């Protein structure tokens, strides 16, 4: 008979002492973000002053070059001083703002080159006559006001993203109208001018767009491949002292890549979990370090959503922060535990925050943020997403947990889970989050809490029906139900796990019919993010995963819950894990390993119930 246990999704037993928890530490304007806002404000003044100097020069009949150049130099020096001041102020508060943007000199060159284009176009066809000089001066004055307004509006938005984009957009619309009216009125009085309103508008937009992009989307991050970032020592961040490290004191590394659009993927890597001498040391049921030269490096991934050369990949042009994993605590631990003399650093929360710090200092105001992760990283995504939301409150955000549904046991929650000190950093400003943990109401209640608090964020779970293998969800569930010596027999509780997972998905969807969806595919593969099945698999009548994810990103009304058709969910794809150990069923050697019926006097050599493999099509079968 299959085991049936109550579902508790990463809760803490009531007997565990409640820790003092601060309010969300990302509240308010981050010093690095304020620095960028101040830089944009300074660039606004620079643009206005430089175009103003050119306006006066052209309006004066193009004679006083020295006076123009003096004004231009003054604008250059003023911006350089303002940028240095902003950077130093951010640095004094533990934030990097230097690497976030172009250098002062390169930004000034960008502005100067763009202004040269504006001046050339604005004075096209004009002579040095008094009337033409007046025309040119008026056009440049309008361009100066427009450039200054657009950059000032962007600075206001970046500095106060929690207020949203509406104020910026309304101010930009107002500035556009004023600019258009001024240019049209001037051109009506300037028959010799060859520039059009559209050309001048395009020139100014090109300047402001380029300044903005090179201020909020770091040009200093490599856009050709992932770069390895290796943080060391103690890193201050939002009042915390972060200590990035892997479980057994080896260096921590994470990876970053710049894209071509202002969108960001925060990906949390999988790699198992551990909580005692057996799982942490003897068996090692987790990835204990990060190897930048090996499979941990996302440059070596050429499949699934990790293949950034695939034209069908919706994330191929996005900026990506790959939060690697080596702490055994689903990216949210904050403890050091000695397992029979083996100190183990459960510092997942530290490592995740260090990566988040880099992300917010290099991708300041993304249009969209997609928070996701696989296996242990699925929990990393689901529990770090509320903290990420505080970082980018104006970005459209989606959160997808790939193969991390939270089907675990009461015993694990009561005796093992607290070792990670997971609860210490749950946000206290979100009603219901801590209650979902302490009241044993689990993932459905947690999801209800975060979806209610962030109604504009889309949340989702993906899983195959039988999620197998030693590192799969069924494997960990089997160990939690029995003992670590069952690690190799991951399939023993697959059917019970499936029952519980499906029921939980239905329960969560019933609680959150608006901004939550689930996808349950066929077979037993653990995770989908790095598999090409995302582009090809429709087994069991499911839509392509890539299409479902794209619907989620695009807020498509057709984004629905997905579940393989009844009777098809056990159908596996090539490469899906199936039981590799056969045992005698019945007879004198019942339970002994075997390779044929002859090894089982009085019985048969088969796969252990309740999980069996049926027929040539490899179909999972449960009683």
N, C-alpha and C positions, 0 to 999 in steps of 0.2 A: 504494500500500500504506500502511496506517495505521501511524503511528509507535508503537513499543512501547518504553517506558522502565521502568527499575526504579522502584518507589514508595519515596519517602522523605518522610515527613510531618514537615516542619519540623524537620529535624535539622541538625546543624552538622558540617562536615567534620572528620575527625580531626585534620587539620593545623592547625585553628584553636586558638589557645592557650586552655587552660582558665582561666577567671577564678575568683578567690577568691569564694566564695559563702557568705553567712551562713546560719545555720539560719533556719527560718520565723520571721519577725519578729513574728507575731501571737501567739506562745506566751505563756501566762500571762494574768493578769487585766489587761485594759486599764484605764487610769486612769479613763476616763469611765464604764466599766461598774462599777468599784468605787465610784465616786461615787454611781451610782444605787442600788447595794446599800446603801450607807451611808444614803442618803436613806430608803429603805424601812425600814431598821432604826430610824431615828429616828421615822418615821411610826408604826411599831409601838409604840414607847415612848410616843409622844404619844397614840395611841388608848387604850392601857392606862391612862395617867395621867388622861386626860379622863373616861373612863367610870368609872374608880376614884373620881374626885372626885364624880361624880354618884351613884355607889353610896353613898358615905359621906353625901352630902347627903340622899338619899332615906332611908337607914337611920337618920338622926338625926331623922327626923320633919319634914324640909324646913323647918328653922328657921335654919340657919347659912349664909345666902347669901354673906356676905363670905368665909368660909373656903373655900367651894366656888369662888368666882370667883378667889380668890387662887391656888388650886391649878390652875385652868384657865389663868390667865395665865402661871403658871410653866411649864406644859407648852408653851404657845405659844412663849414665849421660848426654851425649851430646843431645840425643833425648829428654830426660825429660826436659832439659832446653829450647830446641827449642820449644817444645809443649807449655810450660808455657808462653813463650814469645809470641807465635802466639795467644794463647787464650786471654792473657791480652791486646794485641793490638786490637783484634776484639772487646773485651768488652768495650774498651775505645771509640770505634766508634758505640756502641749501638747494637752489634751483638753477639749472643751466639754461641760459638764454642765448649764449653765444652761438652754440651749434644749431640752434633752432632756425636761424635765418641766414641769409647772405651776410657777409661781412659788411661793415659800414661802407668801405670803399667800393665793393662790388655793387652794393645797392645804389650808391650814388651814381656809379657808371650806368647802371640800368636806367635810372631816372633821367640822367642827362641825355642818354641816347634817345630815349622816348620823347623827351622834350624837344630835341633837335628835329625829330620827325613832325611833331606838332607845329613847331615854328615854321618849318619848310612848307607844310601843307597850308597853314593859316595865312601865309604871306604869298602864296602862289598867285601870280598874275598882277600883284600889286606893285606900284612904283613908290618912289619916295615923296610923292606929292602929299600935300597936307591932308587931302580927303582920304587917299589910300592909306596913309600912315594911321589915320584915325580908325579906318576899318580894321587894319591889322591889329592895332592895339586893343580894340574892342573884342575881337575874336579870341585873342590870347588871354585877355582878362576873363572872358567867359570860361575858357578852358582851365584857367587857374582856379576859379571858383568851383568848377565841377570836379576837378581832380582832388582838390582839398576836401570837398564835401564827401565824396565817395570814400576816401581813405579815412576820414574822421568817423564816418558812419561805421566802417568796418572795425575801426579801433574800439568804438563803443560796444559793438556786438561781441568782439573777442574778449573784452574785459568783463563783460557781464552776460555770458552765454546762458546763464540760468533764466534770463529774461526772455529768451527766444529770439527768433529772427524777425519778428513782425515789425518791431520798431525800426530796425535797420532798413528793412525792405520799404517801409513807408517813407522813411527819410530819403532813400535813394530815388524813389518815384517822384518825390517832391523836387529833388535836385535835378532830375532828368527833365522835368517840365520847365523849370527855370532856365536851365541851360538851352533847351530847344528853343524856347521863346526868345532868349537873348540872341542866339546865333541867327535865327530866322530874321529878326528885326535888323540885325547888322547887315546881313547879306542883301536884304532888300534895298539897302542904301549904298551897296558896294558893287557896282556893275563890273568892275575889273577882277573881282575875286573869282578864282577858279575852284576853290574848295567848296565842298558841299557840307551840309549839316551832318549827313551820314558819315562822311569821311572823318570829320573832326570828332564826332562822337566815338567812332571806332578807335581813333588814335588815343583819345583819353581813356577809354575803357581798356585798351591794351596796356597802357601804363599802369593803371590802378589794379588791373587783374594780375599783372606780373609782380607788382610790389606785394600784393596780398598773398599770392601763391608762394612767393619766396620768403614770406614771413611766417606763415602758418603751416607750411609743408616743407620741412627741412630739405634744402638742396644738398646737404652734406651727408645724407644717407645714400648708399649705393643703390642704384636702380637696375643694375645688371645682374646682381646675385645677392644672396643673403650674406650679411656680415655677422661675424661672431662677436658678441659683446660679453666681456668677462669682468663683471663687477667684483671688487675686492674690498675688504675692510668693512667698517661700519658706515652705513649710508643713511643720513638723516632725510626723513620724508614725512611731511605733515605731522610733525610732533613725535614721530616714532624713530627708533634707532634700528634700522634694518641690518640683518646679518646674513647675506646671501651665502649659502653653502649647500652642498649635497649631504646625504644622510650620514656618510662616514667620513666627513671632513675633507672631501675632495672638492676642487673648485667648481663653482656654478657658472654656466654659460647660457646665454639665450641668443636669439637670432632675429635680425631685422632686415627688411627690404623695402625700398621706396617703390611706389607704383607710378602711374601716370595720371591718376585721378585722385580727388580729395576724398577718398574712402579708405576705411581701415578695417582689417581683420585682426582681432585678438584671438589667437589660437592657443589653447592649452593642451599640451602634449599628454598622451596617456603613458602608462607604464606600471600598472598594478598598484598594490598597497601592502602595508605590513603593520603589525601591531603586537607581535610577541617574538620570543626567541626563535620559534619555528619559521614564521613568515618573514621575519626580518633577517635572520642570520642563517639558519639551517637550510631552508628551502630557497630563501631569497625570492619571494613572490612579487618583486618589484624591480624596476630599473634603478640601480643605486648610484649612477653617475651620468654625466653628460660628456659624450665624446664628440668634439667638434669636427673631427676628421672622419667620423663614422656615420652610422645610420641616424643618429640624433640630428645631424645637420640637414635641414630641409632642402638644401641644394641637391641632395642625393635622392630626393623623391621625384619620381617621374610618372606617377599614376594619380588617378582621382582628382580631387580638388587641389592636391599638391602639385599637379602638373600645370605650371603657369604658361606653358606654350600651347596648351589645348585651346583652340578658339571657342570651344563650347563652355569653358570654365568661367563662371560668372565673376570669379575673384582674380582673374589673370592680370588685371590692371590695377588692383588695389594695393595699398600699402599693407604690409603684414608684420606683426610682431608675434614671433613664435616663442611662446613661453614654455621652455623645456622643463622636464620633470625628473626629479631624482631623490625625492624625500619620503615617498610611501604614504602620504597623508592627503591625497586628492587636492593638492594645491592650496590648502587652507590651514595647515598645521603651524603651531607656534610653541614647540616644546623640545626638550632634549631628554630622552628616556634611555636608561641603561638596561639593556636586556641581557641579564647574566654577565655583566661586565663589558658589554659592547655598547658604548654610547652612540645613540642614533639621533641625528638632528632632523626632527620633523619641522623643517623650516619652509614649508611650501608657501605659507602666507608671506613670509619675507621675500622669497624669490619672485612671487607673483607681483608684489608691490614694487620691487625694483624694476621689473619689466614695465609695469604700468607707469612708473615715473619717467622712464625713457620715452614711452609712447606719448605721454601728454606734453613732453618737452620737445618733441620732434613732429608730432601730428596734432597741432593745437586745436583745430576746429574742423573736424571731418564732417562732410555732409552726411555720411552714413558710417555706422560702426556695426560690424557683425562679430558677435562674441560666440565662440564655439570651441569645442574640444572633444577629444575622443577618449572613451574608457574612463580612467581616472580624470582625464581632462574634461570629460563631460560635466563632472561635478565641479571642476575648476571653473568652467564657464558659468554654470548655473549659480554658483555662490559668489564668484567674483563680479558677475555682471552688475549687481546693485551698486558695488563700489565703482565700477567703470562708468555707470550712469552718472554718478556725481562728477566725474571727470569731464564728460562730454554731454551735458544736459540738453543741448540744442540739436544734437545729431540724431538722425533717424537710426534706431537701434533694433537689432534682432538678436535673439539668443537661442542657440541650438545645441542641445546635449546629445552627442553621438555615442550611443551605447553606454549610458550611465543612468539607469532607471531607479536605483536605490532600493532594490529588493534585498533586504538583509534581515538578520535575526535579532530578537530581543536580547539574547545573551551577548551578542557582539556589541550592541548599543550600550549595555549596562557595564560591561567589564573591559572592553577593548577600545571602543571609539573615543572615550574621554582621554586616552593617552596622547592624542594629537593636540589637545587643547583647542579643538575646532571652534567651540562656542565663543571663545574670547573675542573674536573679531566680527561676529555677526552684527549687522547694523541694528541699532536700537531704535532708530527713527522710523522703521517700517512696521506698522502694526501687524501682528500675527506671525512674524518671522521666528522670533524666539519661542513663541507658544507652539508653533509647528514642531519645534524640536523637543521642548520639554514636555509637551502634552502627548507625545507619541502619535500625532496625527499625520506626520510625515510629508512626503513629497507632494501629495495633493494639496495639503494645507499650506505648505511653503509656497507652492506655485500660485495658489489663490492669493496669498499675501503679496507676493511681488508683482503679480499681474494687476491686482487692484491698485497698488501704489504707483506702478508705471503702466498706465493703461495704453500709452502710445508705443510701448515696446512689445514686439512679438516674441513669444516663447514657444519652444517646441522640444519634443523628444523623438529621437530615431532609435529603432532597435530591430534587429532580425528576430524571428520568432523564438529561436532556441539558443542564441548568442553563446556559442560554445568555445571550447579550448581551455587550457589551463589558465590562461589570462583573461578568459571571457567572464561574463557575468554569472553564468551557471557554475563555472568553476569556483569562484569565490563564494557563491551561495552554498555550494556543496560543502566546502571547507568550514564555513560558519555553522552549518547544521551538524556536522560530524566532527572531523578533526583534520589537522594538517596532513596526516598520512593518506588522506583521500584526494590530495592535490592532483594526482595523475588520473583520477577517475571522475573527471569533471561532469560527465553526463548523468551521474546517478540521480541528480535532482532537477534535471532539465525540464521535465514535464511539470513539476510543481512550480518551478520558477516561471515557466510560460504562463501557467494559470494565474499566478499572482501578478505578473507584469501586465498581462492583458487587462485584468480587472482594475489595476491601478490606473492604466491609461484611460479606461472608460470613466473611472471615478473622477480623475483630474479634469477630463474634458467636460464632464457634467457640471463640475464646480466653476469652470472657466470656459464658457461657450464663445467668448469673444476673441481674446488675443492669445490663445493657446491651442496648439494642434499636436497630434502624434502621428507617427508613421511607423507601422509594423510591417516589415517585409518578410519574405520567406527565408527558410534555411537557418543556418547556424553560424554564419560568419560574424565575428566580433569586430564591430566598427565598419563604417562605410567611407569615411572622409578621404582616405588614401587609396581607395579601390576604384578601378575603372567601372565597377558595377553602377556607379552613380550616373553613368552615361548610357548604360545598355540594358539594365535589368528591369523587366516588366513581369517577371514570374509571379503568378498568383493574381494577375490583373492589376498590379500596382502601377502608378505612373512612374516615370523616370524620376529618380531622386533629384537630379539637377533641375528638372522642371518644377518640382515641388519646392525646392529651396529658392528658386528664382521667384516663384509666386509669393513666398514668404517675404523676400526682400522687397518686392514691388508692391506689397499690400494688395495683391490680386484678390478680388472677391471669391475667386474659385479655389483659394487655398483652403483645403479641407483636411479633416482627419483621414488617414489612409490605413487600411488593414487588408492583408492578403485574404483572398476569398476562402471561405470554409472548405476544408479538404485539401488545400494547396499549401498551407503554411509550412509543412514539413519538407517540401521539395527544396533540395539544396543545389547550389551551383558548384561547378568544379572548383576545388580548393577549399570549400567549406569544411570545417572540422567534423569528423564523425568518430565514433569510438574506435580506438585502436587496440584495445585489450578485449579478448574474448575469454569467457569463462564457462566452465561446465555448469549446466543447468540440470539439477537432479542427479541421481545416481550416487555412487560412492565417493566421487571426487567433486561434489557440488561446491561451486565457488572457486575451484582451482583454475588457473590459467590453462588455455588449450589452443590448439590450432586446427583440430579436426575432431569429429565425433568419436574416433577411436581412442582418444585420450580421456573419454568420459564414460566409463563402463556404467551402463544402466541409465545414461542421460544423453544430452546433446551438447555440442559446442556452439554457443551462441553469444549474443550480446546481452549484457545484463539489463533486465527490466529496471525502470519503466521506459528507458530509451532504447529503441532498436532501429536497425537500418533494414529497410525492406526493399527488395527487388533491385533491378539493374539501374533504376533511375535515382537511386540514393534518396529515399524518402524517410524522414524522421517519423516514427510512429509511437504514439503514447496510448496507454490503455484508456 
